[in-house]
Amino acid sequence: MPGNWPAWFGPGAAGKGPATTAGTSPAAYRCVVISDLFGLSGRRFLDALVAGERSPRALAALGDRRLKATQQQLASALAGRFREVHAFEIATHLRLIDTINDEITRLDARMEQQLTSIPGVAPACGSCGLIGGGHSPGCASEGTPILGLAERLDEITGVGARTAQVIIAELGTDMSVFPTPGHAAAWARLTPRTPQSGNSARPGRTGKGNPYLRGALGQCSMAAARTDTRLGEQYRRIARRRGKQKAIVAVSRVICEISCILIADPAARFTDPGADYYSRANPARQTRSRIREIERLNPGMKVTLTPLEPAATAA
């Protein structure tokens, strides 16, 4: 980025515009006003500046209505020195960015084209076995939409279109090489070892594994951690007790195993059991856990559950 950008895209630049608060640089104020310089609004500002617009108010009016910053804040941030040399530098950078984005679009299209040629990726009906997204006459599943492998993987919480392609590329479509989904997770080094010596055992490392698959699954687990789903709840439960890194590995392993199941069975679809999966699955375990938590917060005290009297129950 041009070194002079903070001089024009921030308040208090060379005595022009309102002064910044003590200890706050124009560059820092710029990042507060608009977080993504190459987003929808940021790109409008840059294109207008390159085109010759210099009025802060006119530039601020180009901001999207979803921006948190007000028109006055935008105008203050856009006040500063901006010369033709800056416009030339920014125009050069924008052309390079557009060229790279075009190449990324071409690569994405090429990847999707190659993906269709991989056996087991095309949509296939689980009832009639017809490949291509349709149903045979009289099929029991007629009327049910059929999704391709990448689309079915995309249904997993946290998995996107690009990460689904990475999973297919790294795991493949032939799951016969893995006796169980757990073996695939072990191959990806998502199952920590437990070194034992005599009666002593200690937790070990997972290992390096496939860096591309682990990286994609790590992104999926972080995305799932922000959701109110079963995988999100699993991440939060483990993160509270054992830390975020172990939670990421644990959720990545579950996503890897779910992916293997979907790859092996063309008719399988992912269904989220909900954030209350753990409490619904084992109420007794949840009760014991809550009792231990209460006793931990109250040292020297013991919790005892007493059945209510019939009269109290009726009331």
N, C-alpha and C positions, 0 to 999 in steps of 0.2 A: 504494500500500500504506500502511496506517496507520503513522505514524511511531513508534509505541510497540511495534511488533512485536519489535524486538531485545530489548526489556526483558523480554518473557515467553518468547520462543522462543530462549533461549540461557542458558548457565551464567553465574553471577556477577552476575545481574541484581539490583541494589539490595541486594547482600549476601546474596541467597538463592541456594542451590545452590553447587556447587563453584566456586572461583575459576578464571578463565581464565588461560592462560599469558600471560606478559608480552608486550604488543604485539598480542595477539589479541583482537578485539572479539567480543561475543556474536553479532553478525550474521555475522561470518566463520566462527565455530565452527558456527553453524546450517547454513551452506552446506556445511561439511565433513561434517557428520553426515548430512544429507539434501540431495541436490543439486537435486531437483525438488520444490518445495513444493506443486505442484498435480498431482503424480503420484498413484498409487494410495494409498501410505502417507500422503503429505502431506495429501491430501484427507480421509482418515479422521481425522487429527489435528485438522484445522480443523473438520470437522463435529462431532466429539465436543466440542471446546472451545465451539463455539457452542451445543451442546445442554446445556452446564452441567458437563461433566466437567472436573475440575481436578487430579486425582491424576496426578503424573508417571508412576508405575508403570502405572496403568491406561491412560494414553495410550500409553506405550511398547509395551504389549502389543498395540496395534492395528497396529503396524508389520508390513509384509510380511516374510516369512522370507528374502526375497532381498536385503534391505538389508544392506549391509556393516557398518553400525553395530550394536553389541551392545545388549541391552536396557538395560544400565547407562548407556551413552553416550546412548541416546535419552532415558532418564529425566532425565539431567543436562541435556540440551539443552532439555527441555520444562519444566524447573523455572524459575519466575520469576513476575513479577507479571502477572496477567491478570484484568482487571475486566470488568464488564458492558458498559462503553462499548467495550472492545476486541471483545467478542463481537458487539455491534451493528454495528461498523464492518466486521468480517470477514464477517458475514452479508450485509451490503449488497454487498460486493465479490463474494462467491460467487454471489449472485443475478444480478449483472451478467454474470459470467463464464458462468454457465449459459445466460443469455439469448443471449449472443453465440455460444456453442457450438451452441445450437439453430438460430440463423440460419445458421451455417456448414453445419450438416447439411442444412438446407433448400436452400441454394445448391448444395451438392454433388449433391443429388438432382435439382435443376433442370438442372444441367450435364449429368448423365448422361442425362436425358430429352432434352435438346436434341441431345446427341451422337448419339443413335440416328437422328435425322432428317437427318443429314448424309450425302449420297451417298458410298458407298465405305467407310463405317465398319462396317456390319453384316457379320457373318461370311459368307464366300462360299467355296464349294468351287472349287478351282482346276482340277479335272478336269471336273465336270459343269456348273459355273457356277451352281449353285443358291444363292440368297441366303437367309440366315436361319438358318444353322447346321446344315442337314441335307444329305442326299445324295439324288440321284435314283436310282431303281431301276436296278441294274446298274452303278452308278458304280465306277470303278476304285479310288477312294479310300474306298470304303465301310468304315466302322469307324474311320477316322481322325478324331480330334476336330478341329473347325473353330473357330478363334478369331476374334474380331472384331479390328479394326485396333488399338484401344487395348490389347487383351490381347497382341497380337503385339509392339507397341512396348514393352510392359511386360517382355517377355522380354530386352530389351537390357540389358546390364550397367549398373547405375546408374540406369536409368529406372524410375520408379514410376508408379502409376496416375494421380496428379495431373499429373506432368510429361508423361505420354503425352497427356493431354487438352490441355495447353498446346501441345505440338508439333503436334497435329492442328489446333488452332484457329489457330495462326500460320502453319504451312506450307500448310494446306489439304489436300485430297485429290486435286486435279488436278495431277499431276506433269508434264503436257505443257507447262507454262509453263517448265520447266527442262530444257534439252537433256540434261544429265547431273546426277547428284547433286552433283558439284563446283560446278556453277552455283548450286545451292541454297545450298551452304555459302558461296559468294562473295556471294550476295544477303544472307545473314545476317551478312556481314562477319566471317567466320571464316577468311579466307584473307589473310594479310598481303601487302601490296604490296612490290615491290622497286624503288624509284626508281633509275634509271640515268642517268648523265651521262657520255657518252663511254665510257671503259673502266672507270669506277668505278661500283660498285653498293653500295647500303647497304640494310639491312632497314628496312621502313616499318611504319606502324601498320595495324591491321586496319580501323579505323573503328568507328563506333557501331553501326550496324545496328539490327535489331529488338531493343529492350531486353527484351521479354518472352521471346522465343525464346532470346536469349543468356543471360538469367538462368536459365531452366529448364535449358538445356544445361550451363551452368556448375555447377549443383547436381548434375546427372547425372554430370559428369566427376569432381567431388569425391567422390561416392559410389562411383564405379567405382575411384577411386584406392586405396581401402581394400580392394579385393578381389584375390584371387589369380587373375586372369584376364588375357586378352590386353590389354584396355583398361587394366587396372591396371598391368600391366607396361610398357605404352607410356607411361603417365603417369610412372612412376618413372624410366624411361630418360631421358626428356626433362628431367624436373625435375633430375636429377643434372648434366646438361650445360648446360642453358640456363635453369633456374629454374622455379619453380612456375607463374607466370602463363602463360608460353608453353606449359607442359605442359597447363594447363587449356584453353587455346584449341585446342591440337592434338587433344586427346581430344574436345572439344566438336564439332570439325569432323567427326571420324570418326562420332560418334553421329548428327550431322545427316545425313551421307551414308547411313548405314545406315537411318535412318528414312525417307529418300526412297525407298530401294529397297523397303522393306516396304510403303510407301504405294502405290507404283506397281504392285506385284505382289501380289495378294491371296493367292497360294499360297506366298509366301516366308516363311520362318521364320528367326529369328536363332539361330545356333549358335556358341557361344564356342569358338575354336580352342585355347584353353588358354594358360597363362602362359608355356609354353616355345615359343610361336609363333615368336619371333624366332630363338632358337638352333636350332630345328628347320628353319626355312626356309632359312637360309644359314649352314652351319657354317664355311665359309671366312671369311666376314666376321667371325664371332664369334672365330675364331682370331686374325685380324689385330688385332681390338680388344683381346683379352687380351694379345697381345704388346706392343702400344703401351702398355698400362697397366703391364705389368711394367717396360718400359724407362723409363717416366716415373718410377716409384718407385725406379729404380736408375740415376741419371745416369751417363753414361759407359760403360754396359754395353749390349751388343747380344744379343738373344735369337736363337738359331738352332735350328731344328728338325732333328734328325738321325734318320733311320730306324733302328729297332732291328735288331740282328742276328738272324738266324733262331733261334739258340740261346736268346737272351734272350727272344724272342717266345714260343718253346715253353715256357720256364720260367714 
